[in-house]
């Protein structure tokens, strides 16, 4: 199957690969996986006191489309508020990367990773508030 | 289509592989093209369709993950087409650590040992998930079926790790 130029670009030069300290109270970690292909995706967001995403890192084991989807998402979320990031939809990711129908689930995975990270952040903040 | 019935087995997760292969050969003989050489086009077509069913059935029953999926499918739970995301963080963290370990193998002083160690910890987890799967498929209650579905998802991730391990082994030792 032929990959689009956008996918190849992100696959060959992935943006923001890496890890942050998951115990840092300002770091949100979202872990998601797709059983059908065995892909595993980790998305980490560094969120400041104003609720703005200052930095994003990802690590993905999967096909080119899964890597490109997560790479793209790290670029998109930087500088956004949590509310704005929560609105990113898989259809936007799929459109930007020109994903074929069989690879749509990779963009769903990336959207779910954002949601999982934001949920992790909320539960972390709650735990902190409760001391 | 219940493949267990097609092969004359009870709808049961545990299966005798030798018996399965034998039934497969028997069934194949019943639809062999030689038998249909002098038959009508209609009968020939039916035999071809039956052959495809028999082959699908054999591939499904032979593979434990697909066999378990088939049982759940017969109970109304379709896993083979699902795109649902797994969010079990500790399970996925473990998957990620194993993927990292696989990446590091080629740089190890003794890659054989690294492969053996990973192989045995994969095996151990696979055995655990398979045993929970078997128990819950046997129970055949709503909640048990959902637990079984979860084990199938986990086993799919394990199968992917196993594929990766074999690929790395092939690359390393140029098999």
HADDOCK unambig.tbl for C-alpha pairs under 7 A between the chains (distance, minus, plus):
assign (segid A and resid 31 and name CA) (segid B and resid 87 and name CA) 6.33 0.50 0.50
assign (segid A and resid 31 and name CA) (segid B and resid 89 and name CA) 5.74 0.50 0.50
assign (segid A and resid 31 and name CA) (segid B and resid 92 and name CA) 6.53 0.50 0.50
assign (segid A and resid 32 and name CA) (segid B and resid 85 and name CA) 6.36 0.50 0.50
assign (segid A and resid 32 and name CA) (segid B and resid 86 and name CA) 5.66 0.50 0.50
assign (segid A and resid 32 and name CA) (segid B and resid 87 and name CA) 4.98 0.50 0.50
assign (segid A and resid 32 and name CA) (segid B and resid 92 and name CA) 6.95 0.50 0.50
assign (segid A and resid 33 and name CA) (segid B and resid 85 and name CA) 5.69 0.50 0.50
assign (segid A and resid 33 and name CA) (segid B and resid 86 and name CA) 4.95 0.50 0.50
assign (segid A and resid 33 and name CA) (segid B and resid 87 and name CA) 6.64 0.50 0.50
assign (segid A and resid 33 and name CA) (segid B and resid 92 and name CA) 6.85 0.50 0.50
assign (segid A and resid 34 and name CA) (segid B and resid 83 and name CA) 7.00 0.50 0.50
assign (segid A and resid 34 and name CA) (segid B and resid 84 and name CA) 6.98 0.50 0.50
assign (segid A and resid 34 and name CA) (segid B and resid 85 and name CA) 5.26 0.50 0.50
assign (segid A and resid 34 and name CA) (segid B and resid 86 and name CA) 6.09 0.50 0.50
assign (segid A and resid 35 and name CA) (segid B and resid 153 and name CA) 5.30 0.50 0.50
assign (segid A and resid 35 and name CA) (segid B and resid 156 and name CA) 5.81 0.50 0.50
assign (segid A and resid 35 and name CA) (segid B and resid 157 and name CA) 5.92 0.50 0.50
assign (segid A and resid 36 and name CA) (segid B and resid 156 and name CA) 6.97 0.50 0.50
assign (segid A and resid 38 and name CA) (segid B and resid 156 and name CA) 6.46 0.50 0.50
assign (segid A and resid 38 and name CA) (segid B and resid 157 and name CA) 4.65 0.50 0.50
assign (segid A and resid 38 and name CA) (segid B and resid 160 and name CA) 5.55 0.50 0.50
assign (segid A and resid 40 and name CA) (segid B and resid 92 and name CA) 6.86 0.50 0.50
assign (segid A and resid 40 and name CA) (segid B and resid 96 and name CA) 6.79 0.50 0.50
assign (segid A and resid 105 and name CA) (segid B and resid 83 and name CA) 6.25 0.50 0.50
assign (segid A and resid 109 and name CA) (segid B and resid 85 and name CA) 6.53 0.50 0.50
